[in-house]
């Protein structure tokens, strides 16, 4: 009897999964959280695309998704997501609940930093952000934990003749076990600006970046002028810095 009940439950779940999988993607676009919008939607809820994803009025590029409806039995969703902004691509496997919390795994790709201009990066800066994250957990729309590496490639200051600053690496998650902060280690990968530092992201969205900076090979007057605002260097030419803010 128990075995028969199990078969019946599995059949009902399969039928519901099939029915949900046939729901047009346009229904998804109408039920997104406040501040999010999809334009040019086609396909179904579980396999489709949108010409543009916008968050708080900012366009982030085309979005594709392919989801497994079977996790609905656990009141969860699981999708492969691919974001294609102009000049970049980002993809990963994501699972989450319907309260807004989610976990991404195998998040890899490269996007121009101009995509985050005025939100997470200053205006006018150019370069690309390369992600190689094993895992990223998000709750209340903020990162809670992560492991992996982010690369900032070809960073250049604003202006037609903006100073080239080089490439940089941020390793996240090292030593972050069960704490209230997400930690990262920042360093340059060679170039006109030498940087070593530590990054802390707190649960309430506050962040703290502390470290040392120094001119490297090919440093121009702009770098020396900027470092001069940090105060006098030590006997090895390094200037300490602290940056605080809120995401």
N, C-alpha and C positions, 0 to 999 in steps of 0.2 A: 504493500500500500504506500509506504514511504517513498519507494522507488518510483512508483507511478506519479505521486504528487510532485516529485522532483522533475520528471519529464514534462508534466503539465506546466509547472512554473517556468521551465526553460523555454517551452513553446510560446508561452505568453510573452516572456521577455524578448524572444526573437521577433515576434509579431510587432510588439511595440517599438523595438529598435528599427524594424523595417519601415514602419509608418513614420517615425520621427525622421528617418534618413531621407524621406521623400518631401519633407517640408521645404518650400522654396526659400532661398537665401534672403529674399526680400523681407521675410518675417523676422530674420535675425537682425537686419538693419533697423527695424522698427523698435527693437527691444534692447538696444545697447545702453550701457550706463550713461548718465548725464555727462556731456562734454565730449562724447565719442560719436563719430558719424562715418558711415560707409556710403560711397557714391559709385554708381555704375556696377551694381551687384548682379551676379549671375550664378547659376548652379543651385545647389541645395544647401541646407544648414550644415550638412556634414561633408560636402565636397563642392567648393565653389571659389569664386574670386570676386574682388572688388577693384574697380579702377583706382580708387583712392581711399585711404584711411586718414581721417582727420581727428586730432585730439585738441580740444580747446581752440578750435579754429585753425590749427596748424596742420598742414598736409604732410604726411609721412611716406607717401608713395603707394603703389599697388600692393594688395594683400591677397595671398592665396591660402587656402586651408583644406586639409583633408583630415577628417575626424573619425574616430571609432565609436559608434553609438552604443556599443555594448557596455561601456563604463557607466551608462545611465542607471544601470541596475544598482550601482554603488552610490548613486546621486552625485556623480562626478562627470567631468568631460575630459577628453584626451584628444589632442589635435597636433598635427604637424603644421606649423605656420611658416610662411615665407613672405618677408617684406622686401619690396623692391623699390626703394627711393631712386631718384635720378642719380646715376653714378655709383650705385652700390647695391648690395643684396645681403640679407640677413635671414637665417633660418634656424629652427630648433623644434624640439618636441616639448609640448606643454600639457600639463594636467592641472586641474583645479576644481574647486567647488563653485556653487552658484552664489556664494556670498562675496566673491571677488578675490579670494586668495588663490595663488597658483604657484607652480614650480616648473621652471624650464630646464631642460637638459640638452646638452650638445648644441649650445647656441653658438653658431659660428658665422662669420661673414665680415664685410667691411662696408662702412657707410661714411659719407662726408660729414665732417663735424658741423658744417653749416646747417645740417638737419636739426641741430639742437640750439641754434643761434638764439640768444636772448632767453633761453630756458636753463641750459646747463653749461653753455659756453658764451663768452663775450661776443659781441657783434663784430663782424669783419675778419675774424680769424679763419684761416683755411688749413686744410689737412684732412686726413681720414682716420676714422676710428675702426680698428680691427679687433674683433672679439673672438676669443677662444675660451668659452666658459663651459665647464663641466656641469655646473648646476647654479641656478639662481632662484631663490625663493622670494616671492613678493606678497606682502600683506598690507592692507590699507593703502594700496598704490605706491608703496615704498619698498625698496630692497631690504630684506631681513637677514639673509645669509647668501653667500656666494663662494664659489671656488673656481679658479681659472685665471686667465691672463687677458689684459686689455693692452693694445698697442696704439699709440698715437703716432701716426706716420706723417712726415713732411709738414710739421707744424710751422706756420708762417704768420707773422704779425700783420695787422690790417694795413691797407694802403697799397698803392701800385708798386712801391719799392719796399714793402714790408720785410723786416729782417727774418731770414730763415733761421729757425731755432733747432731743428733736428728731429730725431725720433725718440720716443719715450715708452717705458713699459711700466704697467701697474699690475702686480700680482696680488690677487685678493684671496682672502680666506685662510691664509697661513696663520696658524695659531688661534683661529677664531672657533672655539669649541664651547657652545652653550652660553656665550656671553651676550651682553646687551648691545654690543657694538660690532660692526663689520669692519675688519681691519685690512689694510693693504700696504704694500711696499712699493714705492715709486723710485725709478731711476732712469737716467738718460741712457741711450744706446749709442752715444757718440754724436758730436756735432758742436755747434757754437755755444750751446748752453749746457753746462753740467749741473745735474740735479740729483740729490739723494734725499729721500724723505719718507714719512709714514702718513697714511691716510686713515681716519676713523670716521665711520658713518653711524650715527646713533639712531635708535628706533624712532625718535620723534622727527627725523629728517634733518637734524643738524649734522654738519660735517666739520672736521678739523684736519687741516693739512699742515704738517710741520716738517722742516727739513733745512737743507743747506743748498745754496746755488753758487755757481762760479762760472766765469767765462771759460770757454773752451776754444779749440782751434777754429779760426775763422770768425771769431766774435767781432761784430761791428760796434760802432759807437752807441747804437741804440741799446745793446745789451749792457754795456758798461754804464750807461746813464740810468737804466732801470735798476741795476744792482746797486747803484749809488744811493737810491732811495731806501734801501734796506738797512743802511748803516755801514760803518767801517768793517771791512773783511778781517778775518783772522790771519795768522801768519802764513797760511796756505792759500789765501785768496778767496776763502769761502764766506758767504754771507748767509746768516740764519734768516729764515722767514716763517711766518705763520699766517695761514689763510683760514677764515671761519665763515660759515654761512649756513643757509637752510635751503633744502631742495623744495 
